[in-house]
């Protein structure tokens, strides 16, 4: 029986990828295009990781809010010190208990210790958090849908220090209309941070 397709027609159906000379303009264009695509992909993944981390922090504070009223500055420090910074302690203890004597630390244990060390240092030098001591800001924060981080970024943020629990600095005054109108007037004892 005769073949249904000739060898020539079968070869024309499978399209061959063009091969360019390594020093040609087209090859350098393709290399630049691939490099740019890779760079944009990395930026997108980093942006989504940062977005997820911010959403976790804001979600923690959202669930830590009392039903009504605001949190005092002392309560905010206690919340950060006792709950936020200690959230990985149990997991870290489990990793330490699972390690046999004389064995090196696991990767997970090292990551948890590094994360705890970095967060403690950030808290010591100045941790930027939502201003949960400001009534208008807390009212606006309660309206958050727990998904859109951009909404929370419009609210008022303060910088607090572990070494100075009675002081706070307004790092972002807030861009929401209710905060701009002056309904959220400055509280006594607050300073405005002009560095950011």
N, C-alpha and C positions, 0 to 999 in steps of 0.2 A: 504494500500500500504506500502511496506517495505521502510525503510529509505535508501537513496542512499549511505550514508557514515555511517560507524560505529562510535561509540563514541571514540574508540581508535584511529582511523585514523584522526579524526577531531582534537583531542588533540595534535597529533604529528605535525600537520601542523602549529599550533600556537606555535611559539617558545617562551618559557618562559625565562625571564631574570634571569641569575644566581645571586643568592644572596650569598654574601661572609660574613664571620664572620667579625665584625667590627675591630677586633684586628689582622686580618690575613695580611700576606704580600701582597696578591693580592689587598685587600681593600686599603692599604696604597699606593700601586703603582697607583691605579686608582685615589686616592685623589691627589697625586703629579701630575699626568698627567692633571687632571682638573685644578689644581691651575696654572700650567705652561701655559696651553692654555688660561686661563683667563688673566694672566699677559701679555702674548704676544699680546692678543687682545687689552688690554689697551694701550700698547706701540704703537701699530699700529695706534690706534685712536688719541693718543696724537701727534704722528709724522705727521699725515695728518692734524691735526688742526694747528700745527706749520707751516707746508708747506703752507697751505692756507693763514695764516696770513702774512707770508713773501711775498707770491705772491701778496697779496693786497697792501702791502707797495711798492713793486717794480713796480707794475702796476700804482700806483698813481704817482710815480716819472717819469715813462715812458711817461705818458700822460701830465705831467707838463713840459717836456722838450720843449724848443723852436725848431722851424723847423731846424735851423742851429746854430752852435756856442755852447758855454757852458754857464753855469749859474755862476754868481759871488757868492762868499761866502755870501755876504749880501743878495742877492736874494734868496739863499738857506735858510737862516734863516727866511726871510719873508715868504717864501713858507711853511715852517714848522709851524711857529708861527701863521700865518693868515689863512691858509687853513687846514693843516693836524691836528693840535691840536683843531681847531674850527669846525671840520666836524660834531660833534654830538651836537653842541650848539642848533640848531633849534629843533631837536628831544627832547632835554632836556627841552627846554622852553615849548614845547607842553605838555610834561608830567607834568610839574609844573602847567600849566594853567588848565589841566584837573583835577587836584587834588582839592577836596573841602577843604575849610578852616577847620583846626583842624584835618584833616586826616593824617595818616602817609604816608611816601613816598612809591611809588610803587616799586616793585622789579626792574623793568626796569629803573626807575629813579635812584635808588641806584647803579645799575650796571654801568649806563652811567657816573654818578659822580665819581665812583671809577676808571673807565677806564680813565677818563680825568685827575684825580689826579695822577694816576700812570704814564701816558704818560708825564705829565708836569714835574714830578720828574725825569723821565729818561732823558728828554731833559735838565733839569737843571744840572744833574750830568754827562751827556755825552751821546748823542744819536748817535748811529752808523748808518750812511747812506752811500749810494753810493757817490763816489767822482764825482759830476757833474761839478766840476771846472777843471777837468783834460781832455784835448782834446781827447787823445787816449781812455781813459775810456768811455767817452761819445760816441765816434764813435762805440766802441764795444757794448755799452748798446743799441744803436739804432738798432743793428742787432738782438736783443733778440726777440724770437717768442711769448713772453708773457705767456708762459706755463711752461717752464723748469726753475725751481728755481736754479738748480745746475749750470747753465750757469752764472747766475748773481753772485753766490757765488764765482766765479773765478775772478771777477772784483775787482778793488781797492775800499776800503771803508775808510771813515774818521769818526772820532768822533768829534762832535761839541757840544758846551756848550752854553746855553742861557745866562749865565752871562759873557761870553767872546766871543762875536760875531766875533771878528777879528782873533781868533785863531782856528786852527783845527789840529788834530793829525791823522796821517795815522795809522789806526788800523789794516788793512789788505792790504799789498802792491799789492796783486793780483797775480793770478797764470796763467793768460792767456799768451800765447806766446808773443804777442805784448808788454805786460807790462813787461815781464821778460827780453826781448831783450834789454831793455834800451831806446826804443823809447818813453817810458813814463817816462822820467827823472823826478826827484823830483822837485817840484816847490819851489820857495823861500818862506820862512816863515813857511814851513811845518815841523813838527816833526814826528818821527816814534815812535809809541807806541809799546814797547817791552813786555808789560804785557800779551798780548793775543797770 
